[in-house]
Each structure stands twice: as structure tokens, then as C-alpha cells.
Amino acid sequence: MPPRQCPACDAAPSERDTHYADCPLQDVPLSQVAGLTLDEARAKAARWRSRNA
């Protein structure tokens, strides 16, 4: 996996603006989680969701 992809769906910001439809992180901007490990992305997504709910 290239380093700048979503760890859950492999969407790359260089190729698209959003996650793939079945991604569990799709409500968080792709740029926020690209390049992180899945655990890091889940933690960052939880923080992002709490600030942007």
C-alpha cells in the first residue's frame, strides 16, 4: 500500500477526493486519515467526529 492511502479502503487522495463507498471511515475527510495506520486513523476519526458532529 502506498503511504498516502486510506488504511481502511485504500483510496488515494492523489487519485480521488473521497473514500470508497464501503469504507468505515467515509464520514471523515480522506486527507485526514491518508497515510496513517488503521488504529491511528480510527483514533483520529473519533476525534474528528467529536469535533464535527
Buried (B, 14 or more C-beta within 10 A) or exposed (E): EEEBBBBBBEBBBEEEEEBEEEBBBBEBBBEBBBBBEEEEBBEBBEEBEEEEE
